[in-house]
Amino acid sequence: MDSDLRICFVGDSFVNGTGDRTCLGWTGRLCAGLHSQGVAVTYYNLGVRRDTSLDIAQRWYAEVSHRLPSSCSPRLVFSFGTNDTTWENGQQRLEFASSMQYCRQILRDACDRYPVLMISPPPIADPFQNRRTQTLCQAFHDLCHDLSVPYLDVFRPLLGCAPWLTSVQAGDDGAHPDASGYAELAQMVECWPTWNQWVQSP
């Protein structure tokens, strides 16, 4: 494997690790785990709070292209969707069809340039929003299958994960967990065989 491995994680506040006082979130824990295995990696967290798939479609390439030069071994991970399904001012922030349009656009453009993975958005403490998010997760799964993008659904496992739910419910906003919750999410990704194969492939 190329020694100049660089991974960009692009998404929303869950990618950012909001709520985690260790400032690692799940993405930092994944890369710390790689370092502990002797894998040298440069890690970029490009999570922005409140970003929808539209916001990400507008910014991802400008941000990623500066961090993944042609000389490196690039990797790109996307995770978003919760902000799309948030109910605000009497309506959903982004309609389902628009979410799918922007996600397809993002993934198609990204796959032309980099090795790409996608991680689903996680559940929060709002059961009504979770229903909307779960529908979006399934649609993202189907889209990734069509585009041959590896996709990990963490929504359903976390919905049945007591440490995650307890951490979210104890948080300030009913959405973001503390360090223990992010550790659960990171472990799910670490246990995904595709993650390890993808990171260590040439």
N, C-alpha and C positions, 0 to 999 in steps of 0.2 A: 504494500500500500504506500502511496505517495506520502512523504513525511509532512507535506504542507496540506494537511486536511483542514478544511474550513467548513463550518456548518452555520448557516443562517436559519434562525427560527423566526418566522413571520406570522403575526397574528394580533390578538387582542390582549386584554388585561390578564387572561389566564396564561398566555405565553409570557407576558411581562413578569408574572409571579406576584401580582398585587395581593397584599395581605400576608405575605411571608416575611417576617422580620429578619430572617437570615439572608434575604435578598437572593435566594437561589432559585425558587420556584421549581417547576419540574424540569425545565430545560437546563438550568445550571446543574441540577443533580445528575442529569444524564451525562453531561460533559465531564463533571467531576468523576463519575463512574468510569468513563473512558480513560481519563488520566490515571486512575488507580490501576487500570489494566495495562498501562504502558502505552496507550494510544495517545500520541501527541495531536492535539486538536485546538484550533482557534475557533472560538465560539462567539457568535453575535446574536444578541437578543434584540429582535426588532418587533417586540410586542408593544402596541399602543392602546391605551385604555379607550373604550367606547368605539373602537374601529369596527365598522361593518365590512362585509365583503366588498362593497363599493369602495370604501376608503382604501382597503388593501389593494384592490385592482388598480387604483390610481397611483399608489406609491411604491409598490413592492420592487419593481425592476430598478428604479433609480437608486433605491437604497441597497439592494443586493449587488448590483453590478459594480459598485465601488468596493465591495468587500470580497468579491469572488473573481479575482483576475484570472485570465486564461492560464497563467502559470501554476495555479494551485489545483488541488483535488477538491472540487466544490461539492457541497451537499445543501439541499434546501428543504426545509420542513415547514408546512403550512398548518395552522390550526385556527379556526374562527367559526363564527356562526351564532353565538349567544346574543351578540348585539343586534343581529338581524331580527331575531325573534322577540326582542324586548318590546313591551307595550308602552308607548309613550305618546302623550297628548292625544289619547283616544284612538290610536292606531299602532299597528306594528311598524317598527322603524324601517324595515325593508320587506317588501312583498316576497313571497316564496319564489315566484317566477324570476324576480330580479336577483335574488340570492343565487339561484341556479345559473343564471346568465353570467354573473360576474365570476362565480366559482369556475365555470367552464372556461371562461376567458383566461383567468389566472393560470389554471393548470395547463391548458394548451400552450400558452406562451412560455411558461416555465419549463415544461418538458422538452421544448425545442432547444433549451439552453443548458439545463442542469439535471442531475439525478434528483428526483422529487419524492417526498413522502407526504402524506396528509394524516393528521390526527383529528378525530372528531372533537367538537366542543363537549365539555362536561356538563352534568346536571347541576342545578342550583337548588335553593330551598323553596322555590315557587313551583308547585305542581302544574299550574296552568301553563306557565312558560315552558316547563319541561316537556309538555305534550307537543308544543309547537317545535321545540328544538329536536325532539326525537324524530319527528317527521322529516326535518331537514337533515338529520344525521343519516337516515336511511337513503334519502335522495343523494346525498354526497357519496355514500357508499356505492350506489349504483353508477353514479357518474364516474367515480374513480375506477370502477371495474371496466367501464366502457373505454376509458382513456389509458388503461393499464398502469394506473398510479397506485402503489401500495397504500392501503388505508387501514387505520386501526380505529375501531369503535371503542372508545373508553366510556361512552355515555352509559350504556347498559350495565357494564360491570360496576361502575362507580355509583350507579343508582341503587345497587344492592350492597355497597361497601359502607359499613357502619362508621369506620374512622373518617372517611371522606364526608359523609352526611353530617356527622357530629361536628366536624371542623367547620363546615360551611354554615351550619345553623348557629354556631357560636361566634361567627364573625360579625363584623359591624354592619354588613349590608345584605346578608343572606345569600351571597353569591360566591364570595372569595374565601377559600380556606386559609388556614395558617400553614406553617411548615409541615405539620404532620399530614395534612391533606395532600399537599403537593408531593410529598414523599410517596404516597400511595399511587398517585398518577404516574410518577417517574418509574416506579417499580413495574407498573403495567407495560410501559413502553420498553423497559429493559428486558422484560421477559418475552417480548415479541420477537420470534426468531428473525423476522424480516429486518428489524432494526439492526441487529448485530451483523447480519450478512451485508446489508446496504452500506453500513459505515465502513466495513473492512474490505469491501470490494475495490478493485483497482479503479 
